[in-house]
Amino acid sequence: MKLNQHYSIQLVRRHAAFTLVEVAIALAVIGFALVAIIGVLPTGLEVQKNNREETIIDHDANYFLNAIRNGTRGLDDLTNYVEAITNFWTFYTVDFDATPPTTNFLRAGTDSYTRTNSQVNSYPTPLTTFWLTNGTRIIGLLGRDRYELSGNKATAQLRSNYTAAYVRALSGAATEKFPQTNSAVRDLAFNYRFVTEIVDVQSPTTNTAYGKNLVNNLREVRLLFRWPLLPRGGTGNGREVYRAEFGGRKLQINDPDPLQPQPHPLWFFEPPAYAKAP
């Protein structure tokens, strides 16, 4: 019998299938993998969220530190992000004859500064002390010293300032940025509060001209961040502190406000200029 040359004989080899044991082992491995992924996924998402928030805080903290250090004016875009500023102040009388000098409570109050009818610091616009209409006012208010001593030895008074800013993140998602007017998006945007503390750097000795000039021109600036911002000024568990030392003269200017009988004081650093101590 002669085979046709156009056809070839193919041998069909039988392939063995997976056994039930192998299938069971494969399913067990897949099950363990799914359990591990599902168990780790929430932790991974939480870590990613925390890293994102810390990155935003780090960026914004450097922005505000540089703005305060340089006495920057004209950052009017900040009015789109700084919702309100609150200064809780307290006056004390100082007795320098005591050893060590002592203070006695005199009075306390709150100054509120807003740009909108915002309740983030529990003070609506009609009760505002000073309108946040431009970046100069915002940086000028944040540049106030933590402690201010006035009067002579017999009538000395110490004023303590606790200045807090309520901010919508500068470097957040693009959908959260101005001119976003959707109330739902604005409410869910990442917000935080930070407190400014500007204090004099103490010198080991103030009996020399060097020590006096050092105290007169060198200050430490601390920014204390808390996030996220909750309704009526509350904050979550996020916390970070940033410190820097600034050198230069501190300048006070009076910014007039047509709604106030007296001009409002603002404070700015002047890094290139230094004040000679008396």
C-alpha atoms as one frame of an Amber mdcrd trajectory, in Angstrom:
protein
   0.000   0.000   0.000   1.475   3.320  -1.027   0.924   6.406   1.161   0.061
   9.738  -0.378   3.128  11.953  -0.215   0.958  15.029   0.515  -0.141  13.660
   3.870   1.886  12.883   6.927   1.010  10.670   9.773   0.886  12.562  13.111
   1.099  10.757  16.363  -1.249  12.101  19.024   0.344  12.071  22.473  -1.962
  11.992  25.426  -1.240  14.740  28.043  -1.893  13.999  31.661  -4.248  16.478
  33.491  -3.746  17.976  36.969  -4.538  15.654  39.766  -6.965  16.605  42.508
  -4.077  16.980  44.948  -2.302  19.481  42.684  -5.507  21.481  42.192  -6.079
  21.585  45.952  -2.526  22.809  46.589  -2.879  25.541  43.926  -6.171  26.738
  45.394  -4.639  26.788  48.872  -1.722  28.938  47.671  -4.108  31.351  45.933
  -6.255  31.516  49.071  -3.271  32.330  51.290  -2.195  35.034  48.831  -5.651
  36.626  48.810  -5.824  36.594  52.603  -2.406  38.253  52.813  -3.288  40.909
  50.233  -6.647  41.711  51.799  -5.082  41.864  55.253  -2.228  44.160  54.251
  -4.203  46.366  51.848  -5.896  48.585  54.491  -2.567  49.142  56.228  -0.915
  50.009  52.946  -3.657  52.458  52.042  -3.413  54.086  55.472   0.371  54.420
  55.158  -0.040  55.927  51.697  -2.591  58.416  53.059  -0.323  59.380  55.962
   2.667  59.789  53.658   0.629  62.028  51.365  -0.533  64.215  54.253   2.964
  64.478  55.734   4.358  65.435  52.323   1.761  68.202  51.995   2.501  69.472
  55.512   6.252  69.444  54.846   5.841  71.466  51.648   3.458  74.003  53.181
   5.571  74.387  56.330   8.620  75.362  54.282   6.495  77.795  52.307   5.223
  79.579  55.428   8.645  79.507  57.126  10.255  81.226  54.149   7.424  83.751
  53.865   7.696  84.703  57.550  11.511  84.729  57.551  11.721  87.029  54.534
   8.893  89.300  55.631   7.247  88.594  52.278   4.410  90.823  51.167   2.117
  90.521  48.206   1.286  86.810  48.534  -2.358  87.605  47.875  -3.047  84.066
  46.639  -2.957  83.019  50.305  -6.446  84.470  50.695  -7.664  81.423  48.745
  -6.193  79.021  51.311  -6.040  80.697  54.740  -9.618  80.481  55.974  -9.085
  82.211  59.303  -6.511  83.302  61.890  -7.184  83.427  65.615  -5.035  85.080
  68.272  -5.730  84.114  71.872  -4.001  86.772  73.979  -3.408  87.157  77.702
  -2.023  90.117  79.673   0.026  89.729  82.847   1.558  92.234  85.226   5.248
  91.619  85.917   6.930  92.074  89.295  10.649  92.500  88.638  11.397  93.050
  92.333  10.613  89.427  93.110  13.310  86.745  92.813  12.726  85.340  90.285
  10.352  87.864  88.639   6.704  86.810  88.895   3.621  87.411  86.750  -0.003
  87.906  87.710  -2.989  87.417  85.422  -4.619  90.652  84.296  -7.040  89.937
  81.424  -7.493  87.740  78.352  -9.337  87.817  75.052  -9.490  86.625  71.459
  -8.918  88.383  68.147 -10.443  86.649  65.122  -9.501  87.312  61.514 -11.474
  85.785  58.659 -11.978  86.196  54.934 -15.316  84.408  54.683 -18.280  83.391
  56.789 -16.319  80.407  58.025 -16.987  78.482  61.227 -13.623  76.704  61.358
 -12.575  78.772  64.371 -16.096  79.302  65.742 -16.106  82.982  64.786 -18.351
  84.096  61.900 -17.443  87.041  59.719 -19.584  89.674  61.520 -17.412  89.234
  64.623 -14.099  89.511  62.811 -11.520  91.942  64.126  -9.589  92.358  60.918
 -10.343  91.268  57.353  -7.877  88.941  55.610  -8.072  90.801  52.315  -4.467
  90.285  51.154  -1.312  88.269  51.758   0.409  91.140  53.569  -2.098  90.973
  56.393  -1.817  87.186  56.643   1.990  87.101  56.910   1.980  90.200  59.127
  -0.352  88.545  61.635   1.635  85.295  61.638   4.835  87.244  62.330   3.792
  88.407  65.790   6.033  87.475  68.738   4.871  84.883  71.238   5.651  87.217
  74.146   5.655  91.022  74.193   6.922  93.085  77.116   5.810  96.708  77.443
   6.108  99.506  79.978   8.889 100.299  82.427   9.996  98.346  85.466   7.234
  99.747  87.653   4.375  99.295  85.157   5.622  96.352  83.078   3.064  94.168
  81.334   3.624  90.903  79.502   1.361  89.958  76.609   1.201  86.309  75.556
  -0.003  85.575  72.006  -1.248  82.210  70.773  -1.710  82.672  67.022  -3.359
  79.868  65.046  -4.036  79.737  61.291  -6.675  77.499  59.709  -5.561  76.548
  56.207  -6.762  74.587  53.193  -3.657  72.792  51.888  -1.617  74.828  49.406
  -0.193  71.738  47.711  -3.247  69.499  47.813  -5.123  67.966  44.907  -5.922
  70.226  41.971  -9.649  69.607  42.386  -9.491  71.093  45.893  -7.867  74.339
  44.838  -9.441  77.691  44.097 -11.780  78.468  42.331 -13.451  75.282  43.580
 -16.908  76.325  44.804 -18.476  72.904  45.327 -19.228  72.795  49.042 -18.888
  68.994  49.195 -15.405  69.095  47.657 -14.343  71.981  49.895 -15.558  70.175
  53.004 -13.607  67.025  52.083 -10.437  68.918  51.117  -7.350  68.399  53.279
  -7.235  71.142  55.918  -4.919  71.740  58.848  -4.173  74.176  61.654  -0.783
  75.530  62.603   0.354  77.715  65.486   3.217  80.193  65.171   5.595  80.742
  68.078   8.278  83.393  67.594  10.558  83.803  70.603  13.855  85.568  71.267
  16.987  83.428  71.288  18.634  83.917  74.661  22.343  84.688  74.877  24.588
  83.212  77.608  25.430  86.790  78.567  23.732  90.119  77.990  26.504  92.149
  79.583  28.364  92.532  76.308  27.424  94.346  73.117  27.564  91.034  71.253
  25.112  89.377  73.635  22.707  92.316  73.570  22.702  92.506  69.770  22.234
  88.742  69.512  19.110  88.850  71.685  17.830  91.890  69.810  18.142  90.356
  66.327  17.975  86.551  66.560  14.678  84.716  66.970  13.499  81.149  66.870
  10.354  80.433  64.852   8.309  77.329  65.587   5.371  76.144  63.510   3.179
  73.534  65.223   0.976  71.681  62.729  -2.075  69.590  63.622  -4.273  67.782
  61.096  -6.793  67.022  59.773  -8.962  69.989  60.667 -12.282  69.006  62.222
 -15.449  71.108  62.551 -15.250  74.154  64.847 -11.490  74.139  65.127 -10.839
  70.610  66.358  -7.937  68.589  64.956  -7.039  64.947  64.351  -4.009  62.968
  65.498  -1.518  64.256  62.912   1.199  66.392  64.487   4.477  67.908  63.303
   6.743  70.702  64.564   9.126  72.769  62.424  11.847  75.010  63.857  14.131
  77.618  62.345  16.244  80.529  63.575  15.897  83.861  61.801  18.226  86.825
  62.013  17.320  90.408  61.272  15.349  93.363  62.493  11.664  92.989  63.348
   9.559  95.755  61.830   6.083  96.756  62.974   3.785  98.603  60.571   0.255
  99.860  61.069  -2.209  98.791  58.399  -5.324 100.999  58.304  -8.739  99.366
  58.231 -11.782 101.518  57.391 -13.904  99.386  59.734 -11.620  99.970  62.724
 -10.985 103.249  64.581  -7.256 102.495  64.870  -4.777 101.020  62.346  -3.977
  97.363  62.949  -0.338  96.421  63.701   1.498  93.883  61.527   4.987  92.408
  62.038   7.639  91.565  59.444  11.233  90.349  59.509  13.856  92.338  57.616
  16.722  89.849  57.081  19.223  92.314  55.508  18.776  94.867  58.321  19.819
  94.557  61.956  18.826  96.689  64.924  21.518  97.863  67.324  20.737  97.031
  70.918  20.476  99.979  73.338
